[in-house]
Amino acid sequence: MLDPAMAAAAIVMSEGRLYTSTVSITVNFLVPAKPGPIIAEAKVTQLGKTIAFVEGKLLAQDGTLLATATASERVLEAAKALRG
């Protein structure tokens, strides 16, 4: 859940011009999740020409922090990435 949320943050920040592929991800699991809704939040800390650095977190509906993550995302122009 964290990986696609962080990738989406980079895509949104680039207004859809960039496509991402995860290079590395580190996840810290803090507490077990209980049944119910889980919220993913992500923000880009730096968007470069080829790499985006992203942070994310998972929260329970009551605001309990469940997990944190950082990722490095390879960024490509969406038009080139979709051509294959």
Residue frames relative to the residue before (quaternion, step in Angstrom):
aa qw qx qy qz dx dy dz
M 1.0000 0.0000 0.0000 0.0000 0.00 0.00 0.00
L 0.6568 0.5079 -0.3153 0.4597 3.58 1.02 -0.72
D 0.6353 0.5585 -0.3426 0.4089 3.59 0.91 -0.86
P 0.7247 0.4069 -0.2873 0.4761 3.65 0.67 -0.88
A 0.6033 0.5535 -0.3666 0.4420 3.62 1.09 -0.58
M 0.6800 0.4764 -0.2923 0.4745 3.58 0.95 -0.85
A 0.6195 0.5231 -0.3423 0.4749 3.60 1.04 -0.71
A 0.6486 0.5237 -0.3128 0.4551 3.58 0.95 -0.87
A 0.6118 0.5536 -0.3552 0.4394 3.60 1.02 -0.72
A 0.6657 0.4892 -0.3004 0.4767 3.59 0.97 -0.82
I 0.6436 0.5154 -0.3229 0.4646 3.59 0.98 -0.80
V 0.6663 0.4945 -0.2993 0.4711 3.58 0.93 -0.89
M 0.6447 0.5286 -0.3308 0.4423 3.59 0.93 -0.85
S 0.7096 0.4246 -0.2557 0.5008 3.60 1.08 -0.68
E 0.4195 -0.7256 0.4365 0.3270 3.57 1.34 0.14
G 0.7197 -0.4779 0.2320 0.4470 3.56 1.04 0.87
R 0.5002 0.6719 -0.4245 0.3437 3.59 1.24 0.00
L 0.7649 0.3287 -0.1720 0.5265 3.58 1.16 -0.57
Y 0.2329 -0.7154 0.6443 0.1372 3.52 -1.28 0.63
T 0.2161 -0.8105 0.5340 0.1056 3.61 -1.00 0.72
S 0.0902 -0.7348 0.6686 0.0707 3.47 -1.37 0.46
T 0.4346 -0.7256 0.4676 0.2569 3.58 -0.72 1.04
V 0.2649 -0.7507 0.5915 0.1284 3.54 -0.88 1.07
S 0.7772 -0.1278 0.1023 0.6076 3.57 0.94 -0.92
I 0.0430 -0.7762 0.6289 0.0130 3.53 -1.22 0.62
T 0.0936 -0.7617 0.6397 0.0427 3.53 -1.06 0.86
V 0.0771 -0.8012 0.5933 0.0051 3.57 -0.76 1.07
N 0.1503 -0.7573 0.6311 0.0745 3.54 -1.03 0.91
F 0.1967 -0.7807 0.5867 0.0874 3.57 -0.51 1.22
L 0.2170 -0.8373 0.4958 0.0777 3.57 -0.48 1.21
V 0.7830 -0.0719 0.0725 0.6135 3.58 0.91 -0.92
P 0.5715 -0.5911 0.4261 0.3774 3.60 -1.13 0.51
A 0.4205 -0.6784 0.5410 0.2652 3.56 -1.09 0.73
K 0.2862 -0.7223 0.6050 0.1744 3.53 -1.18 0.71
P 0.6552 -0.4937 0.3640 0.4410 3.61 -1.16 0.35
G 0.5635 0.5756 -0.4547 0.3799 3.54 -1.01 0.85
P 0.7287 -0.4276 0.3006 0.4425 3.55 -1.30 0.06
I 0.1127 -0.7494 0.6496 0.0605 3.54 -1.19 0.74
I 0.2304 -0.7853 0.5673 0.0911 3.54 -0.90 1.00
A 0.1749 -0.7642 0.6135 0.0949 3.57 -0.93 0.94
E 0.0389 -0.7705 0.6362 0.0077 3.55 -1.00 0.91
A 0.0203 0.8020 -0.5961 0.0319 3.58 -1.03 0.73
K 0.0171 -0.7812 0.6236 0.0227 3.52 -1.21 0.58
V 0.4300 -0.6713 0.5473 0.2547 3.51 -1.16 0.74
T 0.2460 -0.7791 0.5597 0.1385 3.57 -0.77 1.01
Q 0.7826 -0.0560 0.0187 0.6197 3.58 1.21 -0.50
L 0.1080 -0.7794 0.6160 0.0386 3.55 -0.91 0.96
G 0.0880 -0.8149 0.5729 0.0067 3.55 -0.39 1.28
K 0.7237 -0.4209 0.3126 0.4487 3.55 -1.29 -0.22
T 0.8147 0.1937 -0.0930 0.5386 3.60 1.06 -0.69
I 0.7821 0.2295 -0.1210 0.5666 3.62 1.18 -0.44
A 0.1426 -0.7429 0.6470 0.0962 3.55 -1.14 0.77
F 0.2160 -0.7446 0.6182 0.1290 3.55 -1.06 0.80
V 0.0453 -0.8312 0.5498 -0.0689 3.52 -0.68 1.18
E 0.1749 -0.7481 0.6302 0.1118 3.56 -1.21 0.66
G 0.0187 -0.8065 0.5909 0.0027 3.56 -1.08 0.67
K 0.0685 -0.7801 0.6178 0.0709 3.52 -1.31 0.27
L 0.2750 -0.7174 0.6161 0.1735 3.53 -1.28 0.57
L 0.0840 -0.7997 0.5945 0.0049 3.54 -0.93 0.97
A 0.4298 -0.6372 0.5660 0.2982 3.54 -1.16 0.65
Q 0.6925 -0.4836 0.3316 0.4202 3.56 -1.24 0.36
D 0.6933 0.4677 -0.2735 0.4751 3.61 1.09 -0.66
G 0.6250 -0.5761 0.3230 0.4162 3.59 1.29 0.12
T 0.4359 0.6947 -0.4627 0.3367 3.60 1.26 -0.01
L 0.3734 -0.7212 0.5415 0.2173 3.57 -0.86 1.00
L 0.2077 -0.8176 0.5323 0.0714 3.57 -0.55 1.21
A 0.7983 -0.0923 0.1152 0.5839 3.59 0.93 -0.89
T 0.1665 -0.7427 0.6368 0.1233 3.53 -1.29 0.48
A 0.0444 -0.8036 0.5934 0.0160 3.57 -1.19 0.46
T 0.1175 -0.7236 0.6689 0.1235 3.50 -1.38 0.36
A 0.0313 -0.8041 0.5936 -0.0003 3.55 -1.11 0.65
S 0.2543 -0.6815 0.6591 0.1908 3.47 -1.39 0.43
E 0.1027 -0.8069 0.5817 0.0078 3.54 -0.75 1.10
R 0.3518 -0.6918 0.5905 0.2212 3.58 -0.91 0.95
V 0.1446 -0.8040 0.5719 0.0747 3.58 -0.77 0.96
L 0.0581 -0.7710 0.6340 -0.0134 3.53 -1.08 0.92
E 0.5650 -0.5442 0.4702 0.4045 3.55 -1.17 0.44
A 0.5274 -0.6692 0.4211 0.3109 3.58 -0.78 1.04
A 0.6318 0.5443 -0.3429 0.4324 3.61 0.94 -0.81
K 0.6796 0.4675 -0.2916 0.4843 3.61 0.97 -0.80
A 0.6578 0.5221 -0.3161 0.4413 3.61 0.93 -0.86
L 0.7031 0.4734 -0.2720 0.4556 3.59 0.96 -0.79
R 0.5905 0.5693 -0.3723 0.4343 3.59 1.19 -0.37
G 0.5030 -0.6758 0.4083 0.3514 3.54 1.23 -0.40
